[in-house]
Amino acid sequence: MKCRLIAAGTRLPDWVNSGFHEYQKRLRAPLVVELHEIAVAARRAGENPDRAVVREGADMLAALGKDDYVVTLEIAGKAMSTEQLSAWLAERMRGGRPLAFLIGGPDGLSPQCREKADHRWSLSPLTLPHGLVRVVVAEQLYRATSLLAGHPYHRA
């Protein structure tokens, strides 16, 4: 199944890129994860940051496929345990639609991205750096697919 992380930010620290690519390598089948980076919109002096977020959001929406099942990463989204994520992912795989995870930049996601969401996922009530979010999403997708493959889970 095709899965894309559409994430704001193109010049992230090496540890973010290394962490993401480590889990991307591990995720082969049945879930293939791709990264589509969106440039963080320039914040012009004196401009309301919401305008930059809307520009980023337009780029994210343009990167979506017409059949994508859209998941936004939001503090106010639904929290899931690894086991719940695994069950949710199995359901999505049965549905057959490609997955697209939208990860906002420093000022979050645009209202247009939130409206497009089929599902809103919260990793934590904490505000997390957007680079860290892409690593955690990839790692959790790896754990979820490992459970689906019948690998033992350390919490069981």
C-alpha positions as CSV (number, residue, x, y, z in Angstrom):
1,M,0.0,0.0,0.0
2,K,1.3,3.5,-0.8
3,C,1.7,5.9,2.0
4,R,3.1,9.4,1.8
5,L,4.2,11.8,4.5
6,I,3.5,15.3,3.1
7,A,5.5,17.4,5.5
8,A,6.5,21.1,5.8
9,G,10.2,21.6,6.0
10,T,13.0,21.0,3.6
11,R,16.2,21.8,5.5
12,L,16.0,19.7,8.7
13,P,18.8,18.5,10.9
14,D,20.7,15.3,9.9
15,W,19.3,13.4,12.9
16,V,15.7,13.9,11.5
17,N,16.6,12.8,8.0
18,S,18.6,9.8,9.4
19,G,15.8,8.7,11.7
20,F,13.1,9.0,9.1
21,H,15.2,7.2,6.4
22,E,16.0,4.3,8.9
23,Y,12.3,3.5,9.3
24,Q,11.6,4.2,5.7
25,K,14.1,1.5,4.8
26,R,12.4,-1.0,7.2
27,L,9.0,-0.3,5.7
28,R,8.8,-2.2,2.5
29,A,5.7,-4.4,2.3
30,P,2.9,-4.2,2.8
31,L,3.4,-0.5,3.4
32,V,5.7,1.6,1.3
33,V,6.4,5.1,2.8
34,E,7.5,8.1,0.7
35,L,8.3,11.6,1.9
36,H,7.1,14.6,0.0
37,E,8.6,17.8,1.5
38,I,6.9,21.1,1.2
39,A,8.9,24.3,1.7
40,V,8.0,26.2,4.8
41,A,6.4,29.5,3.5
42,A,8.4,32.6,4.1
43,R,7.1,34.6,7.1
44,R,7.2,38.2,5.9
45,A,7.9,41.0,8.4
46,G,4.7,42.1,10.0
47,E,2.6,39.5,8.1
48,N,0.0,37.4,10.0
49,P,1.6,33.9,10.3
50,D,-1.8,32.4,9.3
51,R,-1.2,33.7,5.7
52,A,2.0,31.7,5.5
53,V,0.3,28.6,6.9
54,V,-2.4,28.9,4.2
55,R,0.3,29.0,1.5
56,E,1.9,25.9,2.9
57,G,-1.5,24.2,3.1
58,A,-2.2,25.0,-0.6
59,D,1.1,23.2,-1.5
60,M,0.2,20.3,0.7
61,L,-3.3,19.9,-0.8
62,A,-1.8,20.2,-4.3
63,A,0.5,17.2,-3.5
64,L,-2.5,15.0,-2.6
65,G,-3.7,12.3,-4.9
66,K,-7.4,12.3,-5.7
67,D,-8.1,9.1,-3.8
68,D,-5.8,9.7,-0.8
69,Y,-7.1,8.9,2.7
70,V,-5.9,12.1,4.4
71,V,-4.6,12.0,8.0
72,T,-3.6,15.2,9.7
73,L,-1.2,15.3,12.6
74,E,-2.8,17.5,15.2
75,I,-2.6,18.0,19.0
76,A,-6.4,17.9,19.1
77,G,-6.6,14.7,17.0
78,K,-7.3,11.2,18.2
79,A,-4.6,9.5,20.3
80,M,-4.0,5.9,19.6
81,S,-1.9,3.2,21.3
82,T,0.4,1.2,19.1
83,E,-2.1,-1.7,19.1
84,Q,-4.9,0.7,18.2
85,L,-2.8,2.2,15.4
86,S,-2.1,-1.3,14.1
87,A,-5.8,-2.2,14.0
88,W,-6.6,1.2,12.3
89,L,-3.9,0.6,9.7
90,A,-5.2,-2.9,9.0
91,E,-8.6,-1.4,8.4
92,R,-7.1,1.3,6.1
93,M,-5.2,-1.4,4.1
94,R,-8.5,-3.3,3.6
95,G,-10.0,-0.1,2.3
96,G,-7.3,0.1,-0.3
97,R,-7.0,3.9,-0.5
98,P,-3.5,5.4,-0.5
99,L,-2.6,7.1,2.8
100,A,-1.4,10.7,3.0
101,F,-0.2,12.1,6.4
102,L,0.0,15.9,6.5
103,I,2.5,17.3,8.9
104,G,2.4,21.1,9.3
105,G,5.3,23.5,9.8
106,P,6.2,25.7,12.8
107,D,2.7,27.3,12.8
108,G,0.7,24.1,12.2
109,L,-1.7,23.1,9.5
110,S,-4.0,25.3,7.5
111,P,-7.8,25.2,8.0
112,Q,-8.1,23.9,4.5
113,C,-5.9,20.9,5.3
114,R,-7.9,20.2,8.5
115,E,-11.1,20.3,6.5
116,K,-9.7,17.7,4.0
117,A,-8.8,15.3,6.7
118,D,-10.5,11.9,6.9
119,H,-8.8,11.3,10.2
120,R,-7.0,13.5,12.7
121,W,-4.2,11.8,14.7
122,S,-2.5,13.1,17.8
123,L,0.9,11.8,18.8
124,S,0.9,13.7,22.1
125,P,-0.7,16.7,23.8
126,L,2.8,18.2,23.7
127,T,3.9,20.6,20.9
128,L,6.5,18.6,19.0
129,P,9.0,19.9,16.5
130,H,7.6,19.1,13.0
131,G,10.9,17.3,12.1
132,L,10.5,15.0,15.1
133,V,6.9,14.3,14.1
134,R,7.9,12.7,10.8
135,V,10.4,10.4,12.6
136,V,7.8,9.3,15.2
137,V,5.1,8.7,12.5
138,A,7.5,6.5,10.5
139,E,8.6,4.6,13.6
140,Q,5.0,4.0,14.7
141,L,4.0,2.9,11.2
142,Y,6.9,0.4,11.4
143,R,5.7,-0.8,14.8
144,A,2.1,-1.1,13.5
145,T,3.1,-3.1,10.5
146,S,5.4,-5.3,12.6
147,L,2.4,-6.2,14.8
148,L,0.3,-6.9,11.6
149,A,3.1,-9.3,10.5
150,G,2.8,-11.2,13.8
151,H,6.1,-10.0,15.3
152,P,6.0,-10.0,19.1
153,Y,5.3,-6.7,20.7
154,H,7.4,-5.7,23.7
155,R,4.3,-4.6,25.7
156,A,2.4,-7.9,25.3
